[in-house]
Amino acid sequence: MNRETHLTPQTHTWSSRGLFLLTGLLFITGCATQPAVPQKTIYESGFNTIRVEGDPDSSANTHPATLTATEIGTLLRNVRVWERRNAIHQLFSGQADRTRAFRDEEIVLLAPQLSKGLAQATPAQRVRFQLSHATDQGEEETTAGWLSLRGTILVLALSEVHDRHSPGPDIGKYDRQMPNVPERSAAFDATFEPEDYLAKVISGGRLFAPDQREELHIRYQEALATLPVYPGLEPRQQRVAPQP
């Protein structure tokens, strides 16, 4: 027996609404499942890695960009960090000493690779770095963060600076008594010196994340115009022997 269905005006209205909602959901789903920006490894040796990756914080970076290894090294040498202390700690111990965020050997490794990364990145990408090595005490020491350019501003974010933790990529930083709870790195503050060239500092991080994030926004062009140049980072030109 064939059943005939009669659609009332109200039924048409609900059908139209349903079609509209379905179209909207499909659109949202399509946007949410857009392919991620692919990563590209610039340098990898042991636990040291520099790669180009998608930037979830900005799609308007001015990449690709030309910044020489010498210029990047000059900027990195002027980044300072220090232990974050509360009021009671400061009362007994005073302010923590400021130290360089990047040692000379770290700058020599990082600067040329960061220069290559910025030259290959798109506006939707940034250059992430991680330096990690074993210490004499059997721990692993890590410095990590990312770099991008936005017009006249260089954004340098640091999540770890010479942070010492248990060795091995699979062990990570976990409390042995509570293996599902990450152990937070020692809190630190960061700045760029002279601070006249520091546009702003964004301090924060995700709740319950093992790492914080100190984000420095540096007016790098103004800084490079006056800071002493960090030497010896550009590739050496091979000398051609004169013809007899």
VEXDREN-2710 file (C-alpha; in Angstrom, 1 decimal):
% VEXDREN-2710
k/r/px/py/pz
1/MET/0.0/0.0/0.0
2/ASN/1.5/3.3/-1.1
3/ARG/1.4/6.1/1.5
4/GLU/1.1/9.6/0.3
5/THR/2.7/12.3/2.4
6/HIS/1.2/15.8/2.4
7/LEU/3.6/18.6/3.4
8/THR/2.1/21.5/5.3
9/PRO/3.5/25.0/5.2
10/GLN/4.9/24.3/8.7
11/THR/6.6/21.2/7.5
12/HIS/8.2/23.2/4.6
13/THR/9.5/25.7/7.2
14/TRP/11.1/23.1/9.4
15/SER/12.6/21.4/6.3
16/SER/14.2/24.7/5.2
17/ARG/15.6/25.2/8.7
18/GLY/17.0/21.7/8.8
19/LEU/18.6/22.2/5.4
20/PHE/20.1/25.5/6.6
21/LEU/21.5/24.0/9.8
22/LEU/22.9/21.0/7.9
23/THR/24.7/23.3/5.4
24/GLY/26.1/25.4/8.2
25/LEU/27.4/22.3/10.0
26/LEU/29.0/21.0/6.8
27/PHE/30.7/24.4/6.3
28/ILE/32.1/24.5/9.9
29/THR/33.3/20.9/9.6
30/GLY/35.0/21.7/6.4
31/CYS/36.8/24.6/7.9
32/ALA/37.8/22.6/11.0
33/THR/39.3/19.8/8.9
34/GLN/41.4/22.0/6.6
35/PRO/44.8/20.4/6.1
36/ALA/47.5/21.5/8.5
37/VAL/50.5/23.5/7.3
38/PRO/53.2/20.9/6.7
39/GLN/56.4/21.0/8.7
40/LYS/59.9/21.1/7.2
41/THR/63.1/20.2/9.0
42/ILE/65.9/22.7/8.5
43/TYR/68.4/21.1/10.8
44/GLU/68.5/17.9/12.9
45/SER/71.3/16.4/14.9
46/GLY/70.7/14.3/18.0
47/PHE/68.1/16.1/20.0
48/ASN/68.8/19.4/18.4
49/THR/66.2/20.4/15.8
50/ILE/65.2/23.5/13.9
51/ARG/62.1/23.3/11.7
52/VAL/59.5/25.4/9.9
53/GLU/56.0/24.7/11.2
54/GLY/52.5/26.2/11.1
55/ASP/52.0/29.3/13.3
56/PRO/48.6/29.0/15.2
57/ASP/49.1/32.6/16.5
58/SER/49.5/34.4/13.2
59/SER/48.8/34.0/9.5
60/ALA/50.3/37.4/8.7
61/ASN/54.0/36.9/9.3
62/THR/56.2/38.7/6.8
63/HIS/57.8/35.5/5.5
64/PRO/59.8/34.6/3.6
65/ALA/62.3/37.1/5.2
66/THR/65.9/37.9/4.8
67/LEU/67.8/38.1/8.1
68/THR/71.4/37.1/8.1
69/ALA/73.0/34.7/10.6
70/THR/75.1/37.7/11.9
71/GLU/71.9/39.7/12.5
72/ILE/70.1/36.9/14.2
73/GLY/73.2/36.1/16.4
74/THR/73.4/39.8/17.4
75/LEU/69.8/39.8/18.5
76/LEU/70.0/36.5/20.4
77/ARG/73.1/37.6/22.3
78/ASN/71.0/40.4/23.9
79/VAL/68.2/38.2/25.2
80/ARG/68.4/37.9/29.0
81/VAL/66.5/35.5/31.4
82/TRP/66.4/35.2/35.2
83/GLU/64.6/33.1/37.8
84/ARG/61.1/34.2/38.7
85/ARG/60.9/34.8/42.4
86/ASN/57.9/35.7/44.6
87/ALA/58.0/38.6/47.1
88/ILE/59.0/36.3/50.0
89/HIS/61.9/34.8/48.0
90/GLN/63.1/38.2/47.0
91/LEU/63.0/39.4/50.6
92/PHE/65.5/36.8/51.6
93/SER/67.5/36.3/48.4
94/GLY/66.9/39.5/46.4
95/GLN/66.4/39.7/42.7
96/ALA/67.8/36.9/40.6
97/ASP/70.8/37.6/38.4
98/ARG/70.1/38.1/34.7
99/THR/72.0/35.7/32.4
100/ARG/72.2/35.3/28.6
101/ALA/69.5/33.1/27.2
102/PHE/71.8/31.8/24.5
103/ARG/75.4/30.8/25.0
104/ASP/78.0/31.4/22.3
105/GLU/78.0/27.8/21.1
106/GLU/74.2/27.8/20.9
107/ILE/74.2/31.0/18.9
108/VAL/76.8/29.5/16.5
109/LEU/74.5/26.5/15.9
110/LEU/71.2/28.4/15.9
111/ALA/71.8/31.6/13.9
112/PRO/72.6/30.2/10.4
113/GLN/69.7/27.6/10.7
114/LEU/67.2/30.2/11.8
115/SER/68.2/32.4/8.9
116/LYS/67.5/29.6/6.5
117/GLY/64.2/28.9/8.2
118/LEU/63.0/32.4/7.9
119/ALA/64.0/32.5/4.2
120/GLN/61.8/29.4/3.6
121/ALA/58.8/30.1/5.8
122/THR/55.4/31.3/4.6
123/PRO/53.2/33.9/6.3
124/ALA/51.4/31.1/8.0
125/GLN/54.5/29.5/9.4
126/ARG/57.2/30.2/12.1
127/VAL/60.6/28.7/12.9
128/ARG/60.8/26.4/15.9
129/PHE/64.0/25.4/17.6
130/GLN/65.0/23.0/20.3
131/LEU/68.6/22.5/21.7
132/SER/69.1/19.6/24.0
133/HIS/72.2/17.9/25.4
134/ALA/73.3/15.6/28.2
135/THR/75.0/17.2/31.3
136/ASP/77.8/15.8/33.4
137/GLN/75.2/15.0/36.0
138/GLY/73.3/12.7/33.6
139/GLU/70.4/15.1/33.1
140/GLU/69.2/16.6/29.9
141/GLU/69.4/20.4/29.4
142/THR/66.9/22.0/27.0
143/THR/66.4/25.4/25.4
144/ALA/63.4/25.7/23.2
145/GLY/61.1/28.2/21.5
146/TRP/60.2/29.8/18.1
147/LEU/60.9/32.8/16.0
148/SER/58.9/34.8/13.5
149/LEU/58.8/38.2/11.8
150/ARG/55.8/40.5/11.7
151/GLY/56.7/43.7/9.8
152/THR/59.3/45.6/11.9
153/ILE/58.8/43.3/14.9
154/LEU/60.8/40.1/15.5
155/VAL/58.8/37.8/17.8
156/LEU/60.9/35.4/19.9
157/ALA/59.1/33.0/22.2
158/LEU/60.9/30.9/24.8
159/SER/59.4/27.9/26.5
160/GLU/62.5/26.5/28.1
161/VAL/65.9/28.1/28.8
162/HIS/68.7/25.7/30.0
163/ASP/66.1/23.7/31.7
164/ARG/67.4/20.5/33.3
165/HIS/65.2/17.4/33.5
166/SER/65.3/13.7/33.2
167/PRO/67.0/12.4/30.0
168/GLY/65.4/10.8/27.0
169/PRO/62.6/11.9/24.6
170/ASP/60.1/9.3/26.0
171/ILE/60.7/10.1/29.6
172/GLY/60.1/13.8/29.2
173/LYS/59.4/15.8/32.4
174/TYR/57.1/13.7/34.6
175/ASP/56.7/13.3/38.3
176/ARG/57.6/9.7/39.0
177/GLN/55.0/9.5/41.8
178/MET/52.3/10.9/39.5
179/PRO/53.3/9.8/35.9
180/ASN/50.3/11.5/34.3
181/VAL/51.0/15.0/35.7
182/PRO/53.8/17.0/33.9
183/GLU/56.4/18.5/36.0
184/ARG/56.5/22.3/35.3
185/SER/59.8/23.9/34.3
186/ALA/61.4/26.4/36.7
187/ALA/59.6/29.7/36.0
188/PHE/61.6/32.4/34.5
189/ASP/61.3/36.0/33.1
190/ALA/62.9/37.2/29.9
191/THR/63.7/40.5/28.3
192/PHE/65.8/42.0/25.5
193/GLU/68.5/44.5/26.3
194/PRO/68.5/47.4/25.8
195/GLU/64.8/47.4/26.7
196/ASP/64.3/50.5/24.6
197/TYR/64.0/48.2/21.6
198/LEU/61.4/45.9/23.3
199/ALA/57.9/46.7/22.0
200/LYS/56.2/44.4/24.5
201/VAL/56.4/41.1/26.5
202/ILE/53.7/38.5/26.6
203/SER/54.1/36.2/29.5
204/GLY/51.9/33.1/29.9
205/GLY/51.3/29.5/28.9
206/ARG/48.7/26.9/28.8
207/LEU/47.2/25.7/32.1
208/PHE/48.8/22.5/33.4
209/ALA/51.3/22.6/30.5
210/PRO/54.8/21.5/31.4
211/ASP/56.3/24.7/29.8
212/GLN/55.6/28.4/30.1
213/ARG/56.0/30.9/27.3
214/GLU/57.8/34.2/27.4
215/GLU/57.2/36.1/24.1
216/LEU/59.4/39.0/23.3
217/HIS/58.4/41.5/20.6
218/ILE/61.6/43.2/19.5
219/ARG/62.0/46.2/17.2
220/TYR/64.8/44.4/15.5
221/GLN/65.6/46.9/12.7
222/GLU/66.2/49.7/15.2
223/ALA/68.2/47.4/17.5
224/LEU/70.5/46.1/14.7
225/ALA/71.2/49.7/13.6
226/THR/73.0/50.4/17.0
227/LEU/74.0/47.1/18.6
228/PRO/77.6/45.7/18.3
229/VAL/77.7/43.1/15.5
230/TYR/78.1/39.5/16.6
231/PRO/81.1/38.3/14.4
232/GLY/82.0/35.1/12.7
233/LEU/78.6/33.7/11.8
234/GLU/78.5/34.2/8.1
235/PRO/79.8/31.3/5.9
236/ARG/83.4/31.8/4.9
237/GLN/84.0/32.6/1.2
238/GLN/86.5/30.2/-0.4
239/ARG/89.5/32.1/-1.6
240/VAL/90.4/31.3/-5.2
241/ALA/94.2/30.9/-5.7
242/PRO/95.5/33.4/-8.3
243/GLN/96.4/32.0/-11.6
244/PRO/100.1/32.0/-12.4
END
